[in-house]
Amino acid sequence: RSFTQERNFESLKENKLQ
């Protein structure tokens, strides 16, 4: 997988926490 995808995935998780 690409680095951008991983960062995007982390962002989505953080968004869910908020």
Distance bins in CASP14 RR format, pairs under 12 A and 6 or more apart:
PFRMAT RR
TARGET T0000
AUTHOR 0000-0000-0000
RMODE 2
METHOD distances of the structure
MODEL  1
1 7 0 0 0 0 0 1 0 0 0 0 0
1 8 0 0 0 0 0 1 0 0 0 0 0
1 9 0 0 0 0 1 0 0 0 0 0 0
2 8 0 0 0 0 1 0 0 0 0 0 0
2 9 0 0 0 0 0 1 0 0 0 0 0
3 9 0 0 0 0 0 1 0 0 0 0 0
3 10 0 0 0 0 0 1 0 0 0 0 0
4 10 0 0 0 0 0 1 0 0 0 0 0
4 11 0 0 0 0 0 1 0 0 0 0 0
5 11 0 0 0 0 0 1 0 0 0 0 0
5 12 0 0 0 0 0 1 0 0 0 0 0
6 12 0 0 0 0 0 1 0 0 0 0 0
6 13 0 0 0 0 0 1 0 0 0 0 0
7 13 0 0 0 0 0 1 0 0 0 0 0
7 14 0 0 0 0 0 1 0 0 0 0 0
8 14 0 0 0 0 0 1 0 0 0 0 0
8 15 0 0 0 0 0 1 0 0 0 0 0
9 15 0 0 0 0 0 1 0 0 0 0 0
9 16 0 0 0 0 0 1 0 0 0 0 0
10 16 0 0 0 0 0 1 0 0 0 0 0
10 17 0 0 0 0 0 1 0 0 0 0 0
11 17 0 0 0 0 0 1 0 0 0 0 0
11 18 0 0 0 0 0 1 0 0 0 0 0
12 18 0 0 0 0 0 1 0 0 0 0 0
END
